């Protein structure tokens, strides 16, 4: 039986953390090794995790990096065969969520799996639609040959609830240590090019959604633009993001017309901010360092970024 490890990056997990730990305790398949990587929380996040059996490694907040921190955890769990990732705000939706996720590894071609993210019960209509759009109710198995059908969505995956076959992850060099975000997408692309498949398990579910403010939407897409500029091979291999973006906007408008028509102006403004942020992110090399940091949601990235 494969040895399984769990890695959870945290920072001031807050009120949801108790519910998160309770949902984890109810799992029918608990990982064999539990690792928390905490960015110097000032609340009880670390103490509560240790009380539930986690090995907690505390790092300075300035050292957190989406890819580098996760690879630090992978290196610490050198003895495990499969590595599960969760985030502090992804609440396991059923006691068999992890068990269902791991079941997809029965297919030896699968290098990574991600589960379905449902909107939190108090999520607004815009956040709800985003989860319904990106996480359908039917499972998928995607390989490189499927890029003609799925385009850039072929590499879609989320480390908020995902699992990786260790030998597949290490075969492609592990997580990048110098990416601003989307370390999961980067690895998925590398795996697909190397002949592995990516599985989406709709039956393995967490509650996870965000009601972003206007400024956060802009900053998030600025960072996405930065990411794609540094990983041009992804769009060259799997196709550009504009087609998927248009499909999302059309779907969102249809959803809001039916469920929350008063939010259509807000959604339209968000779409404009996303587009503007993405374009500026793609042109970030021409911006002064202070502007880059100001426009970014992940400001610590720029402390070590060279371009």
C-alpha positions as CSV (number, residue, x, y, z in Angstrom):
1,X,0.0,0.0,0.0
2,X,1.4,3.4,-1.0
3,X,2.6,5.7,1.8
4,X,0.7,9.0,1.7
5,X,1.8,12.4,3.0
6,X,-0.2,15.6,3.5
7,X,1.2,19.1,3.2
8,X,-0.7,22.2,4.3
9,X,0.7,25.7,4.1
10,X,-0.8,28.1,6.7
11,X,-0.8,31.7,7.9
12,X,-3.3,32.8,10.6
13,X,-5.9,30.2,9.6
14,X,-8.5,31.9,11.8
15,X,-12.0,30.9,12.7
16,X,-12.4,28.2,9.9
17,X,-9.4,26.3,11.2
18,X,-11.2,24.4,14.0
19,X,-13.8,23.3,11.5
20,X,-11.0,22.3,9.1
21,X,-9.3,20.1,11.7
22,X,-12.6,18.5,12.7
23,X,-13.4,17.6,9.1
24,X,-9.9,16.2,8.7
25,X,-10.2,14.1,11.8
26,X,-13.4,12.5,10.3
27,X,-11.5,11.3,7.2
28,X,-11.8,7.5,6.4
29,X,-8.3,7.6,4.9
30,X,-5.8,9.8,6.8
31,X,-2.3,10.3,5.3
32,X,0.5,8.6,7.1
33,X,2.6,11.8,7.5
34,X,1.1,15.2,8.3
35,X,3.2,18.3,7.6
36,X,2.2,21.9,8.3
37,X,4.3,24.7,6.9
38,X,3.4,27.9,8.7
39,X,4.5,31.4,7.7
40,X,4.9,32.6,11.3
41,X,1.2,32.8,12.3
42,X,0.3,35.1,15.2
43,X,-2.8,33.1,16.2
44,X,-3.3,29.5,17.4
45,X,-2.9,27.8,14.0
46,X,0.3,26.0,14.8
47,X,-0.7,24.9,18.3
48,X,-4.0,23.5,17.1
49,X,-2.4,21.6,14.3
50,X,0.2,20.0,16.6
51,X,-2.6,19.0,18.9
52,X,-4.0,17.1,16.0
53,X,-0.8,15.3,15.2
54,X,0.8,17.6,12.6
55,X,4.5,18.1,12.4
56,X,4.6,21.9,12.1
57,X,7.5,23.7,10.5
58,X,7.5,27.5,11.0
59,X,9.2,29.7,8.4
60,X,9.5,33.5,8.1
61,X,6.6,35.0,6.3
62,X,9.0,36.6,3.8
63,X,10.3,33.2,2.8
64,X,7.0,31.8,1.6
65,X,6.8,31.0,-2.1
66,X,4.0,29.0,-3.6
67,X,6.3,26.6,-5.4
68,X,9.4,26.7,-3.2
69,X,7.5,26.2,0.1
70,X,5.6,23.2,-1.3
71,X,8.8,21.7,-2.6
72,X,10.4,22.2,0.8
73,X,7.6,20.1,2.2
74,X,8.0,17.5,-0.6
75,X,11.7,17.2,0.3
76,X,10.9,16.7,4.0
77,X,8.5,13.9,3.2
78,X,11.1,12.0,1.2
79,X,9.7,8.6,2.2
80,X,6.1,9.0,0.9
81,X,4.8,7.7,-2.5
82,X,1.9,10.1,-2.8
83,X,1.7,13.7,-1.6
84,X,-1.7,15.4,-0.9
85,X,-2.0,19.2,-0.7
86,X,-4.7,21.1,1.0
87,X,-5.0,24.8,1.9
88,X,-6.2,26.2,5.2
89,X,-9.5,27.5,3.7
90,X,-10.4,24.3,1.8
91,X,-12.8,22.5,4.0
92,X,-13.2,18.8,3.3
93,X,-16.8,18.3,2.3
94,X,-17.2,14.6,3.3
95,X,-15.4,12.0,5.4
96,X,-14.3,10.1,2.3
97,X,-13.0,13.1,0.4
98,X,-9.3,12.1,0.6
99,X,-10.0,8.4,0.1
100,X,-11.9,9.2,-3.1
101,X,-9.1,11.5,-4.3
102,X,-6.5,8.8,-3.8
103,X,-8.6,6.1,-5.6
104,X,-7.8,7.7,-8.9
105,X,-4.2,6.6,-8.6
106,X,-5.3,3.1,-9.4
107,X,-4.7,4.2,-13.0
108,X,-0.9,4.0,-13.2
109,X,-0.9,6.7,-16.0
110,X,-2.1,9.3,-13.6
111,X,0.6,11.7,-12.2
112,X,-1.6,14.1,-10.4
113,X,-5.2,14.4,-9.3
114,X,-7.3,17.3,-8.1
115,X,-10.7,17.4,-6.5
116,X,-13.9,19.4,-6.9
117,X,-14.2,22.7,-5.1
118,X,-17.7,23.7,-4.1
119,X,-18.5,27.3,-3.1
120,X,-18.6,27.9,0.7
121,X,-22.2,28.1,1.9
122,X,-22.0,31.8,2.4
123,X,-20.4,32.5,-1.0
124,X,-21.9,35.2,-3.3
125,X,-23.2,34.5,-6.8
126,X,-20.0,35.6,-8.6
127,X,-17.8,33.3,-6.4
128,X,-20.4,30.5,-6.7
129,X,-20.4,30.7,-10.5
130,X,-16.6,30.6,-10.7
131,X,-16.6,27.3,-8.8
132,X,-19.4,25.8,-10.8
133,X,-17.6,26.8,-14.0
134,X,-14.1,25.5,-13.1
135,X,-15.2,22.4,-11.2
136,X,-17.9,20.5,-13.1
137,X,-19.8,17.6,-11.7
138,X,-18.2,15.0,-14.1
139,X,-14.7,13.6,-13.6
140,X,-12.1,13.9,-16.3
141,X,-8.9,12.2,-17.4
142,X,-6.7,14.5,-19.5
143,X,-3.6,13.7,-21.5
144,X,-1.5,15.7,-23.9
145,X,-3.6,14.5,-26.8
146,X,-6.6,16.2,-25.2
147,X,-5.2,19.8,-25.7
148,X,-7.1,20.1,-29.0
149,X,-10.3,19.7,-27.0
150,X,-9.5,21.5,-23.7
151,X,-6.9,24.0,-24.8
152,X,-5.2,25.8,-21.9
153,X,-7.7,24.1,-19.5
154,X,-5.8,20.9,-20.2
155,X,-3.3,21.9,-17.5
156,X,-5.9,23.2,-15.0
157,X,-5.3,21.9,-11.5
158,X,-5.5,23.4,-8.0
159,X,-3.2,22.7,-5.0
160,X,-6.1,23.7,-2.7
161,X,-7.0,20.1,-3.0
162,X,-4.7,17.9,-5.0
163,X,-2.4,14.9,-4.9
164,X,0.7,14.0,-6.8
165,X,2.5,10.7,-7.5
166,X,6.0,11.5,-6.1
167,X,8.0,9.8,-8.8
168,X,6.0,11.7,-11.5
169,X,6.5,15.0,-9.6
170,X,10.2,14.5,-9.2
171,X,10.6,13.3,-12.8
172,X,9.6,16.8,-14.0
173,X,11.8,18.6,-11.5
174,X,9.3,19.2,-8.7
175,X,7.6,22.4,-8.1
176,X,9.3,25.6,-9.4
177,X,10.9,27.7,-6.7
178,X,10.8,31.0,-8.6
179,X,7.2,31.3,-9.8
180,X,4.8,34.0,-8.5
181,X,1.8,31.5,-8.4
182,X,0.3,28.6,-10.4
183,X,3.0,26.2,-9.4
184,X,0.4,23.5,-9.8
185,X,-0.3,24.5,-13.4
186,X,3.4,24.5,-14.2
187,X,3.8,21.0,-12.9
188,X,0.7,19.7,-14.6
189,X,2.0,21.0,-17.9
190,X,5.4,19.4,-17.4
191,X,3.7,16.1,-16.5
192,X,1.5,16.1,-19.6
193,X,4.4,16.8,-21.9
194,X,6.3,13.9,-20.2
195,X,3.4,11.5,-20.9
196,X,1.6,11.5,-17.6
197,X,-2.1,12.1,-17.3
198,X,-4.0,14.6,-15.0
199,X,-7.2,13.4,-13.3
200,X,-10.1,15.5,-12.0
201,X,-12.1,13.6,-9.4
202,X,-15.5,15.3,-9.1
203,X,-16.5,12.9,-6.2
204,X,-13.7,14.1,-4.0
205,X,-14.9,17.5,-2.7
206,X,-14.0,20.5,-0.6
207,X,-15.7,23.7,0.2
208,X,-13.4,26.5,-1.1
209,X,-14.2,29.8,-2.7
210,X,-13.3,33.5,-2.5
211,X,-15.4,36.6,-2.7
212,X,-12.6,38.9,-4.1
213,X,-12.8,42.6,-4.0
214,X,-12.3,44.7,-7.2
215,X,-8.7,45.5,-6.3
216,X,-7.8,41.9,-5.5
217,X,-9.3,40.8,-8.8
218,X,-7.0,43.2,-10.6
219,X,-3.9,42.1,-8.6
220,X,-4.6,38.4,-9.0
221,X,-4.8,38.7,-12.7
222,X,-1.7,40.9,-12.8
223,X,0.1,38.0,-11.2
224,X,-1.4,35.6,-13.6
225,X,0.0,37.7,-16.4
226,X,3.4,37.7,-14.8
227,X,3.2,33.9,-14.5
228,X,2.3,33.3,-18.2
229,X,5.1,35.7,-19.3
230,X,7.6,33.5,-17.5
231,X,6.1,30.3,-18.7
232,X,5.4,31.1,-22.4
233,X,5.8,27.4,-23.3
234,X,2.5,26.6,-21.6
235,X,0.4,28.7,-24.0
236,X,2.6,27.7,-26.9
237,X,1.9,24.0,-26.1
238,X,-1.7,24.1,-24.9
239,X,-3.1,27.3,-26.4
240,X,-3.8,30.8,-25.3
241,X,-6.0,31.9,-22.4
242,X,-8.2,34.3,-24.2
243,X,-10.7,31.7,-25.6
244,X,-11.2,30.2,-22.1
245,X,-11.6,33.7,-20.7
246,X,-14.4,34.5,-23.2
247,X,-16.2,31.3,-22.4
248,X,-16.1,32.1,-18.7
249,X,-17.5,35.6,-19.3
250,X,-20.4,34.3,-21.4
251,X,-21.1,31.6,-18.8
252,X,-21.0,34.1,-15.9
253,X,-23.4,36.5,-17.6
254,X,-25.9,33.7,-18.3
255,X,-25.7,32.6,-14.7
256,X,-26.1,36.1,-13.3
257,X,-29.1,36.9,-15.6
258,X,-30.8,33.9,-14.1
259,X,-29.7,34.1,-10.4
260,X,-28.4,37.7,-9.6
261,X,-29.0,40.2,-12.5
262,X,-28.2,43.1,-10.2
263,X,-24.6,42.0,-10.1
264,X,-24.1,42.2,-13.9
265,X,-22.5,45.7,-13.7
266,X,-20.2,44.5,-11.0
267,X,-19.2,41.4,-13.0
268,X,-18.6,43.5,-16.1
269,X,-16.3,45.8,-14.1
270,X,-14.4,42.8,-12.7
271,X,-13.9,41.4,-16.2
272,X,-12.4,44.7,-17.3
273,X,-10.1,44.8,-14.3
274,X,-9.0,41.2,-14.9
275,X,-8.2,41.9,-18.5
276,X,-6.3,45.1,-17.6
277,X,-4.4,43.4,-14.8
278,X,-3.5,40.4,-17.0
279,X,-2.2,42.7,-19.8
280,X,-0.1,44.8,-17.3
281,X,1.3,41.6,-15.8
282,X,2.4,40.5,-19.2
283,X,4.2,43.8,-19.6
284,X,5.6,43.9,-16.0
285,X,9.3,43.9,-17.1
286,X,8.8,47.5,-18.3
287,X,7.3,48.6,-15.0
288,X,9.4,50.1,-12.1
289,X,9.9,47.6,-9.2
290,X,7.7,49.6,-6.8
291,X,4.8,49.5,-9.3
292,X,5.2,45.8,-9.8
293,X,4.9,45.2,-6.0
294,X,2.0,47.6,-5.7
295,X,0.1,45.8,-8.5
296,X,0.8,42.3,-7.2
297,X,-1.2,40.2,-4.7
298,X,2.0,38.2,-3.9
299,X,4.4,41.0,-2.8
300,X,7.0,38.7,-1.2
301,X,7.7,37.2,-4.6
302,X,9.3,40.5,-5.8
303,X,11.9,40.5,-3.0
304,X,13.8,37.9,-4.9
305,X,12.6,38.3,-8.4
306,X,15.1,39.3,-11.0
307,X,12.7,40.4,-13.7
